[in-house]
Amino acid sequence: MTDRDVDDTTETVSRRVKGGRAGIRALETIVVGSSTDQSGKIVPPEEAAKRVLKVLHDARQVEGSTEPVGVVVSADVELNGLRGKTVSLTWSMWQTEGKTRLHGQWLNENLAYNLRPTTGKDTTTVDLWVPLPPGAGTYVIHGDLSTAGVPLASNQSEPFN
């Protein structure tokens, strides 16, 4: 992938995610989660770009536009005794009601952040932008924290549509 390809991809993604500062935060969340694999290793730029564009393509869109629609979910995280360890925050979306059933990527664990505490007791609040699936319905976001594949904690958002 050339520098021009990266610029073109960035321009395309920037056009798809609007909304000023909220749009930039949404883009940051998508890029962070798409740039690494589950073990935290960086994927090639071509793969990251494909992942970002797929997320945006599969999301619900504003009627008459290609602008994706999503929700921002905040997570307060407290990490004790994990100094220097990589802690992954992943999300999946679950449907609570509606006629179109979720499948595939919506139900998989999607990496949002890899956190690395710098003290024995670290806290942070992170925002993640989650695209809404094309079908209308009521959904929840299920968030999980894990380190080295070992589950640490999980929580679920309030229902939204």
N, C-alpha and C positions, 0 to 999 in steps of 0.2 A: 504494500500500500504506500503510495507516494504522499508527500506533504499536501499536494493538491487534493488527493482523495480524502485525507483527514479534514482539510478545510471545507470541502464540499459536504462531507457528512456532518460536520459541526454546524454548518449553515443550514442544512436540511433539518437537523434536530432542533436548532434554535428557532426556526420558523414554526415548527410543530408545537413547541412548548412556549406559550405566551403567558403574559400575566405579571410582568415586572419581576419584583423580588421573589414572589411566590413561584413564578415560572422558573426562575434560576434555581431556587432550592429544589424544585421538582426535578429539573434536569440533573443537578448534582447527585440526588439520590439515585436516579436511574443509572447514571454513569458509574457511580461507586459500586453499586451492586452488579453491574454488567462487566466491570473491568477485572474482576478477580473470580477465581473458582472457589468452591466451598472450602478449600484448604488455605485460601488467602493468597495463592499464587496469581500473579498478574497474567492475564490472557493476552494474546497478540491483539494489537489495535484493530485489525480487521474483524476479529471475532467480537470484540467489545462493541464496535460500531454496529455490527449486524444485530447483536442482542438489544441495543438501545432502540434501533429502528423497529425491531419486531415488537417490543413492548408498546411503542407508540402506535404501530399499525393495528395491533390487536385490541387496543383500548376503545371504549365508547368515544364517540366524537360529537362535538357540538354540531347540531343539525345544520346542514349546508356548508360545513367546514371540515378541514382535516385536523382541527385542534382537538387534542385528546382531553378527556374528562377524567378526573381522579379525585381522590380524597387525601388529605394530609393527616397522618396518624402520628401522635407524639408518644414517645415512650420514655418514662423516667427509669433510669437504670442505676442500680447500686451494686457494685462489684466488690466483694470482700475476699481477701486472701488469694487474689488472682494476679498480683503484680507481675507484669512482664509477659503474661500469657495472652494469646489471642482468643477473644471471645466473639463469636459470631452471632449477630442478630439477624434472624430470618423471618419471613412472613409468608403466610398463605391466606387465601381468601376462601371463605365458606359461605354458602347460600343458606339463609334461614327460611326464606319463602320466595315464591316466584314460579314461573312456568318453564323457563329455560335453565336447565341444569348446568352447573359449572363442570368443567373437565380440564384435563391436561395441565398446562402451566399455572392456571389459577389455583389449583389444589396442591401443587408442588411447593417445596420450601424454596423461596426466592431470597437470595442474600441481599440484605440491605446495608449492613455495616460489619466490618471487622474492627472491633474495639481492642485496645491494648492498654490496660490500666498501668499507671506509672507509680501508684502507691498501693499499700495493702488494703486501703478502703477508698475506692474511687467512685464518684457519682457523675452522671451526665444526663442530659435530656437530649434525645435525638428526634428529629422529625423525618418521617419518610413519606414520600408521595407514592400512592398506590393507584395505578390506573383502574378505572371501572371497566368491567366486562361489557360487551355490546348489549347483552340482554338486561332488561329491567328486572329488578328484584330487590330483596332486602339481604344485605351481606354483613359479615363480620370479618375482621382481620385477626388472625391468630398469629401471635408473635412468639418466637422461641429464642432463648439464649443457650449457647452451647460452647464448650471448649474441647478441642481435640475429639469431636464427635460425641462427647458426653453431655447429655442434657443438664442444664442448670436451673432453668425456670421457664415458665410460659405464662401467657396472659392473652386475653381476648378483648377486642374493642367493643364498644357499644354498637348495636345494629345501626346500619345506615342504608340509604338507597339512592 
